[in-house]
Amino acid sequence: MAVPLWLRGSGPRTAESGSGASSAAHYSSAGRLLSPPVSKGNSVWCVAIGMLDSEPLAVVGRADGTLQLWNPVTGKALGDPLTGHEGPVYSIALRTPTAVSAGTDGTLRVWDLAADPPAGTRLGDRLTRGINSVALGTVNDTIVAVSGGDDRTIRRWNPAAPGLPGEILGERLDAEVRSVALATVNGRTLAVSGSANGTIRLWDVGTGRLVRLLGAHEDEVWAVATGTVRGRTVAVSGGNDGALRSWDLTAPGHPGKVIGERLHSAIKTVAVGTVNGTTVLMSAGGDNTIRLWDLATGRPYGTGLAGPEEASNPSRSATSAAGRSSCPARTTARSGPGSCERPPNPAPSGPAPPAHGARPPAGRRTLRRAGSPHGVPPMAHARHGGRPHVHCMMASTTSWSW
């Protein structure tokens, strides 16, 4: 599918004058097309942004199992698609010149982007279920990858030793892991995970132990990200309940707080970065609207972003902004705000793993597990009912600044 791009100065600047919004928000609200549609049904599921050889780089993962490198400024593809996965690529973590991709085929692949052409190698053994999310960080000066998937595990991998299996952090959980993000707090590398039963957990990547249960959403969590606000490291999460929440990782027992008002559609992706010195949260989901938030105040930051079609069609943008609930492709509607669930998808062969680990708080509503459906991946512009839906703007662990 097509990939829109938002660049500073790529269109008219806008300043949000709406109620409660930051008056200092100046950016281009209309995206331009980075790549034409590749082929019908070949959705873009994930993207990561970075620099390679002093040039901007975008790495895109597709439904056909390939990765494509782009220069996001010139809009030019860099080489041929990279092959290796046997199913859709749901997540990409980038720490140039290394990239790690995660797929529904139950594998992670590590890529040397400095090679010509880039070389890919599988990390460890194939898992029994798809992998929904991967993030890169360092432990004791060693680069590590942390993954979460439908086998209900969070695993630590060594990209420099691809033959070694991934080590499970803690125990197998009681729900599929939809998203992971990494942060450093007081010299420790921590992982934040979001699960299909709504729980948000904090892990010590170095020791492999659970630090604590941060809290929970009222429904499935699709995305988590981390960032720094006023000197404090925070995590943010978005879920099927339409809520955005932030969690202070430096304050044990912090209950978390809601950012803005609850939306009427599921939040599928979040990312944290800086714009003009302001720490900004970007969120998107099934209502085809990309929203920006001042993470320090929890207030909207500007008017948000729109793809080329929506920017040129005010009535469509207004309809989306009104918060009408809609479900993305390959999902079906059910009751509740923004409630969408995926039908069971084919998964790598193998017995379903047993469920262990902490249960969600009493009285919480949990997602019915029919088979082992893969999580909605961290990025796509998929078509459903003639309208595009945004599942993700960029890899949730990628920080960015303008």
Backbone hydrogen bonds, N-H to C=O, Kabsch-Sander energy under -0.5 kcal/mol:
donor,donor_aa,acceptor,acceptor_aa,energy
3,V,35,S,-1.2
5,L,32,R,-3.1
7,L,5,L,-0.5
10,S,7,L,-2.3
14,T,27,Y,-1.4
16,E,25,A,-0.6
21,A,18,G,-1.5
22,S,300,P,-2.5
25,A,22,S,-0.9
26,H,24,A,-0.7
27,Y,14,T,-0.9
29,S,12,P,-0.8
29,S,27,Y,-0.5
31,G,306,A,-2.6
32,R,5,L,-3.0
34,L,3,V,-3.1
35,S,3,V,-1.0
42,N,39,S,-2.0
43,S,41,G,-1.7
45,W,43,S,-0.6
45,W,61,G,-2.3
46,C,61,G,-1.5
48,A,59,V,-2.0
50,G,57,L,-2.5
52,L,55,E,-3.0
55,E,52,L,-1.4
57,L,50,G,-3.0
58,A,70,W,-2.5
59,V,48,A,-2.6
60,V,58,A,-0.5
60,V,68,Q,-2.7
61,G,46,C,-2.9
62,R,66,T,-2.3
63,A,43,S,-2.2
65,G,62,R,-1.4
67,L,82,L,-1.9
68,Q,60,V,-2.2
70,W,58,A,-2.7
71,N,76,K,-2.5
75,G,71,N,-2.4
76,K,71,N,-0.6
78,L,69,L,-3.3
79,G,77,A,-0.9
82,L,67,L,-3.5
84,G,85,H,-0.6
85,H,65,G,-1.0
89,V,62,R,-2.1
90,Y,88,P,-0.7
90,Y,102,A,-1.8
91,S,102,A,-1.5
93,A,100,V,-2.8
95,R,98,T,-3.2
98,T,95,R,-2.2
99,A,111,W,-1.8
100,V,93,A,-2.5
101,S,109,R,-2.7
102,A,91,S,-2.6
103,G,107,T,-1.7
104,T,88,P,-2.2
106,G,103,G,-1.4
108,L,123,L,-0.6
109,R,101,S,-2.1
110,V,121,T,-3.0
111,W,99,A,-3.3
112,D,119,A,-2.5
113,L,97,P,-3.1
113,L,111,W,-0.9
115,A,112,D,-1.1
119,A,112,D,-1.2
121,T,110,V,-2.3
123,L,108,L,-2.9
124,G,122,R,-0.6
124,G,162,P,-3.8
127,L,106,G,-3.2
131,I,103,G,-2.4
132,N,130,G,-0.5
132,N,148,G,-1.6
133,S,148,G,-1.8
135,A,146,V,-2.1
137,G,144,V,-2.3
139,V,142,T,-2.6
142,T,139,V,-1.4
144,V,137,G,-2.9
145,A,157,W,-2.2
146,V,135,A,-2.7
147,S,155,R,-2.3
148,G,133,S,-2.0
149,G,153,T,-1.4
150,D,130,G,-2.8
152,R,149,G,-1.4
155,R,147,S,-1.9
156,R,167,E,-2.7
157,W,145,A,-3.0
161,A,158,N,-1.9
164,L,161,A,-2.1
167,E,156,R,-2.7
169,L,154,I,-3.4
170,G,168,I,-0.5
170,G,208,G,-2.3
173,L,152,R,-3.2
177,V,149,G,-2.3
178,R,176,E,-0.6
178,R,194,G,-2.3
179,S,194,G,-1.5
181,A,192,V,-1.8
183,A,190,L,-2.4
185,V,188,R,-2.6
188,R,185,V,-2.1
190,L,183,A,-3.5
190,L,188,R,-0.7
191,A,203,W,-2.2
192,V,181,A,-3.1
193,S,201,R,-2.3
194,G,179,S,-2.3
195,S,199,T,-1.9
196,A,176,E,-2.7
198,G,195,S,-1.8
200,I,215,G,-2.7
201,R,193,S,-2.0
202,L,212,R,-2.5
203,W,191,A,-2.9
204,D,209,R,-2.9
205,V,189,T,-2.3
205,V,203,W,-0.8
206,G,189,T,-0.7
208,G,204,D,-2.1
209,R,204,D,-0.7
211,V,202,L,-2.8
212,R,202,L,-1.4
214,L,200,I,-1.8
214,L,212,R,-0.7
215,G,200,I,-1.4
217,H,198,G,-2.5
221,V,195,S,-2.1
222,W,220,E,-0.5
222,W,238,G,-2.0
223,A,238,G,-1.7
225,A,236,V,-2.0
227,G,234,V,-2.2
229,V,232,R,-3.0
232,R,229,V,-1.9
234,V,227,G,-2.9
235,A,247,W,-2.6
236,V,225,A,-2.7
237,S,245,R,-2.4
238,G,223,A,-2.2
239,G,243,A,-1.2
240,N,220,E,-3.5
242,G,239,G,-1.5
244,L,259,I,-0.5
245,R,237,S,-2.3
246,S,257,K,-2.5
247,W,235,A,-2.9
249,L,233,T,-2.1
249,L,247,W,-0.8
250,T,233,T,-0.7
251,A,248,D,-0.9
254,H,251,A,-2.0
257,K,246,S,-2.0
259,I,244,L,-2.9
260,G,258,V,-0.6
263,L,242,G,-3.0
267,I,239,G,-2.5
268,K,266,A,-0.6
268,K,284,A,-1.8
269,T,284,A,-1.8
271,A,282,M,-1.8
273,G,280,V,-2.3
274,T,400,W,-2.6
275,V,278,T,-2.5
278,T,275,V,-2.1
280,V,273,G,-3.0
280,V,278,T,-0.6
281,L,293,W,-2.7
282,M,271,A,-3.1
283,S,291,R,-2.6
284,A,269,T,-1.7
285,G,289,T,-0.6
286,G,266,A,-1.5
288,N,285,G,-1.4
290,I,305,L,-1.3
291,R,283,S,-2.7
291,R,289,T,-0.6
293,W,281,L,-2.5
294,D,299,R,-3.3
295,L,279,T,-2.1
295,L,293,W,-0.8
296,A,279,T,-0.5
298,G,294,D,-3.1
299,R,294,D,-0.6
301,Y,292,L,-2.8
302,G,22,S,-0.5
302,G,300,P,-0.7
305,L,290,I,-2.4
306,A,29,S,-2.3
311,A,307,G,-2.9
312,S,308,P,-1.4
313,N,310,E,-1.1
316,R,313,N,-0.6
317,S,313,N,-2.1
318,A,314,P,-2.7
319,T,315,S,-2.0
320,S,316,R,-2.3
321,A,317,S,-3.0
322,A,318,A,-1.4
323,G,320,S,-1.9
324,R,319,T,-0.9
331,T,328,P,-1.1
332,T,341,E,-2.8
334,R,339,S,-1.6
338,G,264,H,-0.9
339,S,336,G,-1.5
340,C,338,G,-0.6
341,E,332,T,-2.2
356,H,173,L,-1.0
364,R,361,P,-1.9
370,A,368,R,-0.9
371,G,369,R,-0.8
379,M,45,W,-0.9
382,A,389,H,-1.5
384,H,387,R,-1.8
387,R,384,H,-1.5
389,H,382,A,-1.9
390,V,285,G,-1.2
391,H,380,A,-2.8
391,H,389,H,-0.6
392,C,380,A,-0.7
395,A,47,V,-2.1
398,T,395,A,-2.2
399,S,397,T,-0.5
402,W,274,T,-1.5
